[in-house]
Amino acid sequence: MPKSLQYRAGSLIYFQGDPADRVFVLQSGRVNLKSQDIETSDEVQDQVMPGEFFGVKSALGRYPREENAVVTHDAAVLVFTVGEFEALAASNTRIIMKMLKVFSNQLRKIHNNVSSLMANEEKDPEGGLYAAAEHYLKVQNYPHARYVFDRYLTYYPGGKFSEPAAAKLQEAEAALSSKEWRSGQVKTARDGGAAAPLEGTAKSYYDAVSLMSQQKYQQAQRAFKTIADKDDGSEYVPRAFFEIGTCLFRTSKFDDCIKHYTQMISKYPDHEDLADALFYVGQSYEKMNRKPQAEAVYKKIINMAAADDDGAHAKAKQALRELGK
């Protein structure tokens, strides 16, 4: 049976990142859902009114909470387990319609934000990607900063921001490697603190990334190959394997690029850069004037069941348009 709980103003019902195993219905009072805007990272507040439910998406989807639920006025809240809520919704079409309305509004808001981001990227995709990485570094979201700087150097290895991107990628990686980060007290050099230096495979990997950013592709390829051959079980081995293919493509070794990525897909079928690897395969076929094979690869990217990288999908669609498909 659902439970009715009382919360005082200023208390939190759940935090962002908490496990989601309950659904809530506000009986009285006020609750604000606080999250970050995906485009500006500004705080966004959505007010829950009496009679409305919250915490549904994450609970039904079995993923962590995406926001903080803050009580702004003394509140009475009805708490359901997931099973209890599913049983209630299954027997009450009014609840289902209300859920659809809420989710529709949320999806519309997300669509508008994503459309805005895509519009900015269309104007200057390189600058937009670099600016996003800098933002994550500035707000000390080092996992995101590392990923986006890495994406920038993958897409634009000889780009106008490649040198500072390589340096800031190392800054983000150093912060993530530090004891202060693991304890939640990290400060980077720009904050007046000292981040832990990179060592071992991590340092070798980012030294190779730096070579690639300087368009020294043959040297970078050799450095990445040393990491891949070492195969020490670190996260940098599959990443180095991917970058070898990038270097082969950049040096116009298109047949070798196709063979390498075919081997990579066999060795790492769940590789995080699988879609990008396939895109390089498609591009290589195009460069070799084997357009039917390129078309098949682009369609495979678009039709992949689990699309981890919308960037690769968008590029594949653009490539098909340029092929007249």
N, C-alpha and C positions, 0 to 999 in steps of 0.2 A: 504494500500500500504506500502511496506517496506520503511524504512527511511535510508538515508545515513548520518552517523555521523562521525565527525573528532575527533581524540584523539591525544593528545601530548605525546611524549615519557615520560615514567615514571608514567603515569596515569594508573588507574585500571579500567577495564571494568566491572568486577564483582569480589566479594570476595567468598571464600569458605563458604558455609553455607547460601548464599543468596537465596531467592526464585528464581526459574527458570521458567520464563515465556517468554523468548525471545531466538531466534536462531540467530547466527551471521555468516556473511560471510566476510572474510578479502578481501578488494579490493586492498589495497596497504599498504606498511609498514610492520612492524613485530609485532607479538604478541606471548608471551610465556605463556603457561599454566603450573602453578607451583602447585605441589601436593607433598604428602609424599609417599615414597615407603612403601608398606604394610609389608615388611619383616624387613627393617633396619630403617625405619622412616627418612631416608635421603631425602633431597629435590630432586624431579624429575622435570625436565623441558622438555616440548614438544613444539617445535616451530611450529607455524601456518604460513604457507606460503600464499602469495596472491592467491586468488581463492579457498582457503579451508574454510570450515565452522567449527564452534566450538560452544560448549554449547548445542549440540543437544541431547545427552543422557539424561541429567537431565531435559531438557525442555520437551521432549517427554514422559519421564518417570514420570514427575511431582514430582521430588524429589529435595532437595536443591543442589546447586552447589558443586562439589567435588574438585574444584581447584580454584586458583586465576588466573584471566586472566590479564596479565600485558603487557602494550604496551612498547616495547623496542625501536621502531623507530616510528616517527609520522605515524599515520595510518588512513585510511579511511575504515569504517566498515559499511556494509549493515545489518540492523537490521530487523528481521522478527518476527511477533507474531507467536505463535505455529500454529494457524489456517492458516496463510499465508504460512508458510513453508510446512505444510502438503499438502496444495493445490498445491504448486509448485512441491513438490516431487511426488505427485500422477500423475502429467502430464509430468514428465521428468524422464525417466528411467535412464539417465546418472547420475543424482543426487542420485538415489537409489543405483546404482552400486558403486558409490564413497562412500556412507555411509556404505555399506556392507564391502568394503575394509578397511575403517578406523576402523570399529567396530571389524572386524576380527583380525587386528593387535593388537588392544587393548586387546581383549580377549586372544590372544596368549601370550601377555606379562603377563597378570594376571595369566594365567594357569602356566607359568613358575615360577612365584613367589610363587604360592600356592604349586606347586610341590616341590619346594625347601624347603618350610616350612614343608610340610608333611614328606619329607625325613629326616629333622632334628628331627622331632618329633618321627619318627620311631626308630631312634638311641637311643633317651632318651626322651620319651614323658613326663615323670614327670619333668625332669630338664628343658625341653624346655618350658613347661607351666609356671613353676615358673620363669624362666628367662624373659619370655614375661611380666609377671605381674610386676616384678622388673623394667623392662624398662619403662612401663607406669607410674609407681610411680616416677621414676627418672625424667622423662620429665613432671611431674605434670599433666598427663592425668588421673585424679583421677577417673572419671567414669569407664574408661577401667581397671584401676588398681583394683578397687573394684570388678568389675565383674570377672576378670581373677583370682585374689586371691581366690574369692569365688568358682570359678570352680575348682581351684587346691584342695581346702579343701574338695570339694564334691567328686572328683575323687580319691584323695589320703589323706583321713582323718588321716591316720597313717604314712604318707610319711616322707621321710628324711628331707623335708623342712617345715613340718607342723607347727612347733612352730614359726619360723620367719614369715611364711605366715600368721598365725593368727594375729601376732603383726602388720604386715604391712597392713593387711586388716583393722584393727582398725585405723591405721594411715591415710589410704585413706578415710575411712568413716568420720573420724574427720575433715579432710581437706574439704570434701564436705559439712559438717555441719556448717562450719565456715562462719562468715559474710565476711571475706576476700575473700573466694572463690566466694561467690555470687557477690562481687564487682570486681572480677578479680584481686585481690591483695594477694592471699593466699601465705603463706610461712609455710612449715612444720617444725617440730622440727629439722630435719636434715639440713634445710636451715638456722637455727638460729632463726626461728620464732616460735610462739606458736599457735598450732592448737586448735580449740575448743574441749573440752572433749565430749565423747559420753554420752548421757543421755537417760533415759526412755527405750522404747522398743528397740531402736537401741543398747544400751549398753547390755540389756538382751540378745538380739540375738547374738551379737558377743562374749559375755561370754559363751553362749551355744556352739558357733562354736569352741571356744578355748577348751572347755571340749571335744568336739568331736575329735579335733586334737590330744588330749592326749589319745584317745581311751577310754575315760570314757563315753561309749555310753549310758548306762542306766541313768546316771546323765544328760547327754546332752538331752536325749529324754524327761525327765521330764521338763527340762528348756524350750525346744521348745514347749512342750504341754501347758505350762503355757502361753506362748505368743499366741499360736493358740487359746486357750480357751478364752483369753482376748478379741480377735477379735476387736481391737481398730481402724480398718480401715487403718492401716499403711501398707507400702509395706512389712514389716517384717512378717506379719501374714501368707500370702501364702508361703513365703520362709520357715518359721518355719514349716509349714504343710508339705512341701516337705522333710525337714531334719528329721522329725519324721520317715518317711519311710526309710531313709538312716540308721538311728539308728536301726530300726527293722531288716533291712537286715544284718547289721554288727553283730547283736547279734543272727543271725541264726533263727529269728522268721519269716520264709519265708511265711507262710500262713497269718500271721498278716500283713506282708509287702504288700502282694497282696491286701488284704482287704482294707488296709489304702490308698494305691494309687488309688484303684478303687473309694473310697470315695472322694479322692482329685480331681480326674478327673471330677467327677460329680459336685463337688462344685466349682472348678476352671477350666472350660473347656479350657480357654485360658492361662493357667499357663505358665510362661516363661520356666519352666523346664519339660514340658509335655513329651518331648521325653526321657529325662533322667529317669523320673518316669516309663515310659513304659519299659525302658531297665532294671531297677531294677525288674519289674514284670517278665520280661522274664528270668532274672537270677534266680529269686526265683523259677520259674517253673522248671528250669534246676536242681537246687539244690534238688528239690523234685522229680527229675527223671520223670517229666511230659514233655517230650521233644516235643511232638506235640503242646502243648499249648505254650511252649517257642518259637517254630518255628513260630507260628502264630503271636505272639507278635512282634518278630523281623521283620517279613515281614510288619507288620503294621507300624512300625517305618520308614522303608525304603520307604514305599509307601505313607507316609503322604504328603498331598498336599502342605502344607506350612512348609517346613523344617527349623526351627529356629536354630537348633543346629547340625551342620555337625559332631561334635564329637560323638554324640549319634548314628547317622546314620552309621558312620564308625565302631563303636563298634558293632552295630547290624549286619552289614555285616560280620565282623570277627567272631561273635558268630555263624552265620549261616554256615560259612565255617567250623568251628570247629565241628558243628553238621553233617557235610557232605552234606550240602544242597547248 
